[in-house]
Amino acid sequence: MTEADKKFFEDARDLFLTTGWANFKAELEVAINQIHVANCEDEKAFWMAKGRFDILSQLLGYENAVQAAEESHEEEDDASDL
């Protein structure tokens, strides 16, 4: 893993430990729960709701994605040490 990668993951871990990050995730969950595709009047409203859901879900999953990427990098490093 490069020094830049190590710094990125360290900074991300610091971010995920903050109250601000926890508050942001809570707001994302509220926003996701307010999306109701059954209430969409037409196809355009449906696709807008789906897009909003996809974006909010991606943001909410950012922490898990970064953690998975870090674990993958660590596994690659461990494998290259053999």
C-alpha positions as CSV (number, residue, x, y, z in Angstrom):
1,M,0.0,0.0,0.0
2,T,1.4,3.4,-0.9
3,E,1.9,6.2,1.7
4,A,-0.9,8.1,-0.1
5,D,-3.3,5.1,0.4
6,K,-2.3,4.8,4.0
7,K,-3.0,8.5,4.6
8,F,-6.4,8.3,2.8
9,F,-7.5,5.3,4.9
10,E,-6.3,7.0,8.1
11,D,-8.1,10.2,7.3
12,A,-11.3,8.2,6.4
13,R,-11.1,6.4,9.8
14,D,-10.8,9.7,11.6
15,L,-13.8,11.0,9.7
16,F,-15.9,8.0,10.5
17,L,-15.3,8.4,14.2
18,T,-16.7,12.0,14.3
19,T,-20.1,12.9,15.6
20,G,-20.6,14.9,12.4
21,W,-20.3,11.7,10.4
22,A,-22.8,9.9,12.6
23,N,-25.2,12.8,12.3
24,F,-24.7,12.8,8.5
25,K,-25.5,9.1,8.3
26,A,-28.6,9.6,10.4
27,E,-29.8,12.4,8.0
28,L,-29.2,10.1,5.0
29,E,-31.3,7.4,6.6
30,V,-34.1,9.8,7.2
31,A,-33.9,11.0,3.6
32,I,-33.9,7.4,2.3
33,N,-37.0,6.6,4.4
34,Q,-38.9,9.5,3.0
35,I,-38.6,8.2,-0.6
36,H,-41.9,6.5,-1.5
37,V,-42.1,5.3,-5.0
38,A,-45.7,4.3,-4.6
39,N,-46.5,8.0,-4.4
40,C,-44.9,8.9,-7.7
41,E,-47.4,10.4,-10.1
42,D,-45.6,9.4,-13.3
43,E,-42.6,7.7,-14.7
44,K,-40.4,10.8,-14.5
45,A,-41.1,11.1,-10.7
46,F,-40.3,7.4,-10.3
47,W,-37.0,7.7,-12.0
48,M,-36.1,10.8,-10.0
49,A,-37.0,9.0,-6.8
50,K,-34.9,6.0,-7.8
51,G,-31.9,8.3,-8.6
52,R,-32.3,10.0,-5.3
53,F,-32.4,6.6,-3.5
54,D,-29.3,5.4,-5.4
55,I,-27.3,8.5,-4.5
56,L,-28.3,8.5,-0.9
57,S,-27.6,4.8,-0.6
58,Q,-24.2,5.2,-2.1
59,L,-23.4,8.0,0.4
60,L,-24.7,5.9,3.3
61,G,-22.5,3.0,2.1
62,Y,-19.3,5.1,1.8
63,E,-17.9,4.0,5.1
64,N,-18.4,0.3,4.4
65,A,-16.9,0.8,0.9
66,V,-13.8,2.5,2.3
67,Q,-13.4,-0.2,4.9
68,A,-13.7,-2.9,2.3
69,A,-11.1,-1.2,0.1
70,E,-8.7,-0.9,3.0
71,E,-9.1,-4.6,3.8
72,S,-8.5,-5.5,0.2
73,H,-5.3,-3.4,0.1
74,E,-4.1,-5.0,3.3
75,E,-4.8,-8.5,1.9
76,E,-2.9,-7.6,-1.3
77,D,0.0,-6.4,0.9
78,D,-0.1,-9.6,2.9
79,A,-0.1,-11.7,-0.2
80,S,2.8,-9.8,-1.8
81,D,4.9,-10.4,1.4
82,L,4.7,-14.2,0.9
